[in-house]
Amino acid sequence: MLGFSRQAVSSKIGRRLMISIVLFSSLITLITTGYQLFNDYNGDLNRIDRAFSNIEKVNLDVLAASIWVIDERLINTQLEGLIQLPDITYISIDDDSGQHWSRGAPIDKNFIEKVFSLNYSSGSESISVGKLTIQADLNAVYERIYDKAIIILLSNAIKTFLVAGMILILVWLNITRHLNTLAAYCQDISVEYEYQPLTFQKRGAQNEFDQVALAINEMQEQLHRSFGALKKSKSDLQHALEDRERLLELERSYKEELAKQVKERTMELEQSLVILKRAQEALVEQEKMAALGGLVSGVAHEINTPIGICLTAASTQLAHIDELISLIHSEEATLEEINAILEEYQQSCELIVSNITRASNLIQKFKTIAAENSHEAHEQIPVAQLCRDIHDSTQLIYAPTVANMELDIADELQVETNYSLLNQILSNLMSNIYAHAFAQGRENLFRVEAYLENRRLIIRLEDNGPGISADVAEHMFEPFYTTTRARGGTGLGLSAAFNAATLLKGSVRYEGKSTLGGACFVLSIPVKRDDNLQASDSVKDGYQFHI
């Protein structure tokens, strides 16, 4: 019996379960006991309150009448009766004349005291004759509650420990000893020996441990079968490793042969690469010569026309001079003939001046295209005002063509960059719009939008013109490429704008159709933003001005 007790107590699961039951039962016992004692305490207090209420209803009038007539015997009799009530330990009467009657001894703690006013009714008049003081002792109440708590806790403790002990024994009989058997069996499991089936010593019907034993026995059988298959697989793997060694030897020989072929192929590719580089250099030189030839041809064509006109006009002037000299020396010369020759001479001079001016402008634009850098200092530029000024000057140049400009730029937007290059870019772009998108007799409209984005100034120019075809858009930034050569176009405007944007480390590009239906050009250049500008770089300011 002692051995069985030691085994039951040594069970960790049983001890843990017993401790849990004891703690939980103790908690429930404390809660229920506290609730029961609290109800008993309230019951005792209610009983004392009822006693005070009964005294107030039954005895106050009689005591008041006795004090009114000063009936000592009746007063003492009533005090003796009141002091016999349960929990009443002290009662006293004080009348208005200073007389005092009392029974019992007053206490200074753990008591309930009630004071009643004694009033004598004489007809419709109520006369105060004294006061009644009653004390109830709570110590007796506390003693009863304490004794009851001790009895309840002891009885529940004995019951809890008996139940816990019984549960500990049941856990050992039904769970712990079977777990010990299972642990000992699992420690002896080995695939090297024939297995013995697991059985549990128990009585009664089958339970969960029988299912565990069945599952473990099946696992043992599968484990032995798997071990046999594993031994067979090990033998097969040994043969496979031998085959692998042979394959590796073949692979090494193949790699050596492949490396030799790759080396030879690499040498051939290097030779081909050298030939390809030479061919590429030759193609680059050909492209350079072709571009240079086109550039020279364009320059020659554009400058040769005004020079040829000047040469023709000068030759005509020489003929006019000879004719004038002959006419002056002639006696038949008239003033009308001389004026006619001078007018023709004047027209020839005007033609020479205009064509020389045109040639000079072409050379100046060509110098702009060929410029490599600009040494002008950067300055603060109000973008909106610059666009207004350029538009005003462009409108004067292309008068009488009229166009309305929508300016979507904040007035406070200022950037620090090269004024001349930015002015040149915007002037050429607006001139291109007037020259190719607008015509007289229609409602011409274009929009200029500018904003800061990631420390870059973005300017979008859109028009409501016919747009630009794909084949023209492919070449329109090339020097001397123009579709209006017959109307005096030189093909240097967009190329000059492109070159100036490059000098500013930016770009100008064509984006196809705009929201207005025509062409759309976008300029993007890095700038230094004015510190006074409060708007964020990523926000577009939407103020519009119609000019």
C-alpha positions, 0 to 999 in steps of 0.5 A: 500500500505504501509503495502504491501511495509513493507511486501515486504521489510521484506522478507529476501529472497526478500532483499537478492535477491534484494541486489544480483541483485543490487551488480551484476548489479553494478558490470556489470555497473562498468565494462561496464562503465569503458570499454566505458570510456577507449574507449572514452579516447583512441578515444580522444588521437587518435584524438589528435594524428591525429591532430598532424599528420595533422599538420606535413603533411600540415603545417611544410613545409609552416612554414619552408618557412615562417621562411626562408623568415621571413614572419611575417604575414604568420607566425602569420596567420598560428599560429592563424589557428593552435591554433583554432584546438580542444584541442590545447591550446599552439603553439610556433615557435623558429627559429635558430636566436633566434626569437620566435612566440607563441599563447595560454598559456603553461600548466605544467600538464595534457597535450600532447606535440609534438615538430617538426623540421622545415627544409627548402628544397632548391633544394636537400639540407634540411636546419634546420630553427627552431622548432615547439612546440605544446601542447594539453590540456587533462583536457578537455578530462578528464572533458568530460569523468567524465561527461559521467561517471556520466551520465552513472552511474546515469542512470544505478543506477536508472534502477538497483534500479527500476528493483530490486524493481520490482523483490522484489515485484514479489518475494513477490507476487509469493514466499515469501507470499506462503512460509509464508503461508506454514510455518504457516500451518506446525506450526499447523500440529498435528496428534491429530486433523483432518487435513485441506488441504493446499491451496495457495491464487494465481491466474493463472495456477498451479505452483510448490507451488501447487505441494508442497501443494499436496505433503504435503496433501498426507503426512498428510494423510499418517501421520494420517494413520501411527499414527493410525497404531502406536497406534494399534502397541502400544497396541500390544506391551503392550501385547508383553511386558506382554508375555516377562515378563512371558518368562523372568521368565521362562528363570530365572528358566532355568538359575538357573537349567543350572547353577546347571548342569554346576557346577556339570559338572565342578566338574566332569571335574576337577576330569577328569583333575586331572586324565588326568594330572597324566596320562600325567606325567606318559607318560612324565616319560615313554618318558624320560625313553624311550629316556634315554634307547635309549641313554644308548643303543646307548652309550653302543653299540658304546663303547662296540664294541671298548672295545670288540675288545680291550679285544679280542686283549689283550687276543690274546696278552696273548696267543702270549706272552705264545707262545713266551715264550715257543718258546724262551725256546725251542732249535728249535726256529728260528728268523722267528717264533719269528718275526712272533709272534712279528708282530702279537703282534704289530698288536694286539697293534695297534688294541688296540690303534685304538679302545681305541682312537675310544672309547675316541672320542665317549666319547668326542662327548657324553660329547659335546652332554651333555654339558649345556653351554660354558664359552668361551668369544665371539670374532670377527669371519670372517665368510668367512675365518672360512668356508674356514678353516673348508672346508680345514680340512674337505677335508683332513679328507675325502680324496681322496673324492674331492668337490668344495665349492661355498662361497657366503659370503662377505669377510668383514662380521664379527660377534661376537659370541662363536668361538668354538661352531660356529666352531663345528656346521659348522664342523659337518655340513660339515662333514655330507655333505661329509659323506652322500652326496658325493662320489668318481668319481662324481662332488661333489658340495656344496654352503655356503651362509651367511648374516645378517638378523635382527641381526641374522647370517643366514648360508645356506649349500646346496649340490648336493647329493641324499638328505635325505628321510622324515623318516631319516629327522625326527630323524637325530638330535637325538643322536646316530641316523645314517644310516652309522653305518656299515661304522663307523658312530656314529650318534653324528654329527648333534645332537652335532651341534643342541646342540651347536646351542641351546647353542648359543640361535639359531637353525639349521634346515633341509629345504628339497631340495636345489637349487643344488638338494640335502639337505639344512641345515640352521643355525640361531644364534643371533650375534653382528655385526661388526661396520665396516661392512657397509652392511645392515642387510637385504641385502645378499652380493653376492661375490662368491669364488670357492674352 
